[in-house]
Amino acid sequence: MHEKEAMLADASLPFFTTPHFDGHPSVLVRASELHRLSVTELREVVQDAWLSRASARRGKAWLEGSGSA
């Protein structure tokens, strides 16, 4: 949740939330605002989101294999 709050507080990032997602770690992004993120930033956000929900075994395998730290 701290990471979500930090992402939402950074006005340079295109993330937002709605009351529906209060208490949940999800953040939203408008497709029309994706240009504000570099490909590297977007890849990192998606990877971090996946890693936060993946099992420890799958996350470790991803980071040791085709993923990046």
N, C-alpha and C positions, 0 to 999 in steps of 0.2 A: 504494500500500500504506500510505503514511503516513495518508492520509485514512481508510482502513478502520480502522486502529489507533485513530485519534482518535475515530471514531464508536463503536467498541466500548468504548473507555475511558470514554465519557460515560454515566454511569448514568441520566441523565435521558432517554436515547434508548432505544427498544425494539429495538435491533439486537443480533444475536448471530451466531455462526458455529459451524461444526462442523469436525472434523478433515478432512473431505472437501474443504473449501474453503481449507485452509491453502495459502498461496502464490498464491492467486487473489484478485483485488480484490473479489469478491462479498461482500456482507453479506446476512444474512437478517433477516426481521422476521416476528413472529407476527401473523397477521391480528387476533387478539383484543387486540393491543397497539397497533394503529394509532391508536386514540383518543388516544394520548400525543403524536401529531404533529398540528400544525395542517395545514390543507389547503395552506397556503403552504410549510411545511416538506416535506411529502410531495411536492408538485410539484417543489420544488427538488432533492430527492434523486433522483427519477425522471429529471428533466431532466439532472442531472449525470451519472448513470449512462449515459444514452443518449449524451450528448455525448462521454463517454470512449471509446465504441465506434464512433461515427459517423465517417465520413470528414471530413477538414478542410473540404471543399467543402460537404457537407450540414450540418455543424455551424454553419459560418458563415452559410449560407442560413437556417437555423432562427433563429439569434440576430438576424439582420438583418430577418427577416420576422415570422412569427407567434410566435416565441419571445420570451423576455425574458432580459436579461443578469443 
